[in-house]
Amino acid sequence: MDQKLIDLHHDYVHHHCDRRKFIEQAARIVGSIAAATALLPVLDCDFALAQTVAENDPRIATENVTFRGVTGEVKGYVARPRAPGRYGAVVVVHEAGGLNAHTQDVARRLASEGFVAIAVDFLSPMGGTAEVMARRQPNTPNPINALDLTQVTGNGVEAVKYLRGRADVNGKVGVVGFCWGGRVSQNVSISEPTLNAAVVFYGQPPHPSLAPKLNAPILMNYADVMLDMNNTGEAALYAQELKKLGKVHEFHVYPGAQHGFNNNTNTERHHANAAELAWGRTVAWFKKYLA
């Protein structure tokens, strides 16, 4: 598919969310309003594809929880190994669409690997993802852009504390975030000095001047710079600063992979080989630092 269409859809989902504007601009590329209209369901996520680890998988148990955040009560979806014990734990930070079936599946994937994971609903201050999306009017900006990022980071830090206080957690906690959540996980990594590990999927990094604040080992997974309109080289500069400071980190770029390549519910962006490699590195990272 034409890269211009993928970039146009990214802008539509993350910023203006104006369906008419998307169709008009896409029509200039594909030649007709009808063809442009047909593109939306192709480019949108299909959450029927989300489940790679089933809710009833015998290895895991799931529950909906709440914890006290800086904005009040915060909702979360917890997936954990069913076998009794104390495990490393991971805060999962969703993409710009909020806490959905794909993010819950990521938590279950981590549980199947031997971690207690909480997929936090960062739209909780507005009532939670389900409520926000139910009342959202067509052609309105993405509600996630109205969140205060300082408060978002604070809720991420409180999620770390929540996990560390659970009886089934061994005291070691990491964070992983995707897209919008990648930026949040980066912010949490420099704001919570006791964090044990961090993983980022294509998230905006902090300014290099903030690199000294990072204590946790960090794994950074980024899309091909030629295909990701959000990847302008800032992540590489941040990684260079981490290297200068002797911070434990790995920085990987996946050639041919689009922004959002790990999300298997988006067939135009998903890159199976890159996703498998990045996910394998992620699990290994957490097993190394959260055991």
BELMO-V699492 format. One record per backbone hydrogen bond with DSSP energy under -1.0 kcal/mol. CO is the residue of the C=O (numbers start at 1). NH is the residue of the N-H. If there is no record, write none. Layout:
co:CO nh:NH
co:CO nh:NH
//
This chain:
co:2 nh:5
co:2 nh:6
co:3 nh:7
co:4 nh:8
co:5 nh:9
co:6 nh:10
co:7 nh:11
co:8 nh:12
co:9 nh:13
co:10 nh:14
co:11 nh:15
co:12 nh:17
co:18 nh:22
co:19 nh:23
co:20 nh:24
co:21 nh:25
co:22 nh:26
co:23 nh:27
co:26 nh:29
co:26 nh:30
co:27 nh:31
co:32 nh:36
co:33 nh:37
co:34 nh:38
co:39 nh:43
co:40 nh:44
co:46 nh:49
co:47 nh:50
co:54 nh:57
co:57 nh:60
co:59 nh:82
co:61 nh:80
co:63 nh:78
co:65 nh:76
co:67 nh:74
co:72 nh:69
co:74 nh:67
co:75 nh:121
co:76 nh:65
co:77 nh:119
co:78 nh:63
co:79 nh:117
co:80 nh:61
co:87 nh:170
co:88 nh:116
co:89 nh:174
co:90 nh:118
co:91 nh:176
co:92 nh:120
co:93 nh:178
co:95 nh:98
co:100 nh:104
co:101 nh:105
co:102 nh:106
co:103 nh:107
co:104 nh:108
co:105 nh:109
co:106 nh:110
co:107 nh:111
co:108 nh:112
co:110 nh:115
co:111 nh:114
co:116 nh:90
co:117 nh:79
co:118 nh:92
co:119 nh:77
co:120 nh:122
co:121 nh:124
co:123 nh:126
co:123 nh:128
co:124 nh:127
co:128 nh:132
co:129 nh:133
co:130 nh:134
co:131 nh:135
co:142 nh:145
co:143 nh:146
co:144 nh:147
co:148 nh:152
co:149 nh:153
co:150 nh:154
co:151 nh:155
co:152 nh:156
co:153 nh:157
co:154 nh:158
co:155 nh:159
co:156 nh:160
co:157 nh:161
co:158 nh:162
co:159 nh:163
co:160 nh:164
co:161 nh:165
co:163 nh:166
co:166 nh:169
co:168 nh:87
co:172 nh:89
co:173 nh:196
co:174 nh:91
co:175 nh:199
co:176 nh:93
co:177 nh:201
co:178 nh:181
co:179 nh:183
co:180 nh:184
co:181 nh:185
co:182 nh:186
co:183 nh:187
co:184 nh:188
co:185 nh:189
co:186 nh:190
co:188 nh:192
co:192 nh:195
co:197 nh:175
co:198 nh:219
co:199 nh:177
co:200 nh:221
co:201 nh:179
co:207 nh:210
co:208 nh:211
co:210 nh:213
co:211 nh:214
co:217 nh:198
co:218 nh:250
co:219 nh:200
co:220 nh:252
co:221 nh:202
co:222 nh:254
co:224 nh:227
co:224 nh:228
co:228 nh:231
co:230 nh:232
co:233 nh:237
co:234 nh:238
co:235 nh:239
co:236 nh:240
co:237 nh:241
co:238 nh:242
co:239 nh:243
co:240 nh:244
co:241 nh:245
co:242 nh:247
co:248 nh:218
co:250 nh:220
co:252 nh:222
co:254 nh:257
co:257 nh:224
co:258 nh:261
co:260 nh:263
co:261 nh:271
co:263 nh:266
co:265 nh:46
co:266 nh:270
co:271 nh:275
co:272 nh:276
co:273 nh:277
co:274 nh:278
co:275 nh:279
co:276 nh:280
co:277 nh:281
co:278 nh:282
co:279 nh:283
co:280 nh:284
co:281 nh:285
co:282 nh:286
co:283 nh:287
co:284 nh:288
co:285 nh:289
co:286 nh:290
//
